[in-house]
Amino acid sequence: MKLLLDTHIFIWACSDPSRIKAALRKAIAGSAEAVFVSAATAWEISIKRALGRLEFPVERIEAMLADMELLPLHVTLRHAVEAGALPKHHADPFDRMLIAQARAEGLTLASIDRRLTAYDVPIFGA
């Protein structure tokens, strides 16, 4: 299974892995396939940090990905078009981008946000 980590899952994986269900922790750590973190996640973390809503070493994101053997997933024009065309089940633009990326790239989204199950994308953790 190829995974795309939701922002909160990535943050927890970096700072407090015990908050992630054991099955998902195992899937992230032992995935025979790829585990991705979206550029949209880095953008969301950076914005929240700038607003004072999150403490996170944004300057280390790339090193953290490498240390955890996670792969970056860039935002493409295809992703942007698909995110804009999604039904309005969820208003958060970052979550909508992750849904679009998961759909476009055939990924399973790792998230505990049950609102995302309204979309036609496999969710691990909800």
NORBELUR-V309129 format. One record per residue. N is the residue number from 1. RES is the residue in one small letter. SS is DSSP state (hx for helix, st for strand, lp for the rest). Layout:
n = (N;N)
res = (RES;RES)
ss = (SS;SS)
This chain:
n = (1;2;3;4;5;6;7;8;9;10;11;12;13;14;15;16;17;18;19;20;21;22;23;24;25;26;27;28;29;30;31;32;33;34;35;36;37;38;39;40;41;42;43;44;45;46;47;48;49;50;51;52;53;54;55;56;57;58;59;60;61;62;63;64;65;66;67;68;69;70;71;72;73;74;75;76;77;78;79;80;81;82;83;84;85;86;87;88;89;90;91;92;93;94;95;96;97;98;99;100;101;102;103;104;105;106;107;108;109;110;111;112;113;114;115;116;117;118;119;120;121;122;123;124;125;126)
res = (m;k;l;l;l;d;t;h;i;f;i;w;a;c;s;d;p;s;r;i;k;a;a;l;r;k;a;i;a;g;s;a;e;a;v;f;v;s;a;a;t;a;w;e;i;s;i;k;r;a;l;g;r;l;e;f;p;v;e;r;i;e;a;m;l;a;d;m;e;l;l;p;l;h;v;t;l;r;h;a;v;e;a;g;a;l;p;k;h;h;a;d;p;f;d;r;m;l;i;a;q;a;r;a;e;g;l;t;l;a;s;i;d;r;r;l;t;a;y;d;v;p;i;f;g;a)
ss = (lp;lp;st;st;st;lp;hx;hx;hx;hx;hx;hx;hx;hx;hx;lp;hx;hx;hx;lp;lp;hx;hx;hx;hx;hx;hx;hx;hx;hx;lp;lp;lp;lp;st;st;st;st;hx;hx;hx;hx;hx;hx;hx;hx;hx;hx;hx;hx;lp;lp;lp;lp;lp;lp;lp;hx;hx;hx;hx;hx;hx;hx;hx;hx;hx;hx;lp;lp;st;st;st;lp;lp;lp;hx;hx;hx;hx;hx;hx;hx;hx;hx;lp;lp;lp;lp;lp;lp;lp;hx;hx;hx;hx;hx;hx;hx;hx;hx;hx;hx;hx;hx;lp;lp;st;st;st;lp;lp;lp;hx;hx;hx;hx;hx;lp;lp;lp;lp;st;st;lp;lp)
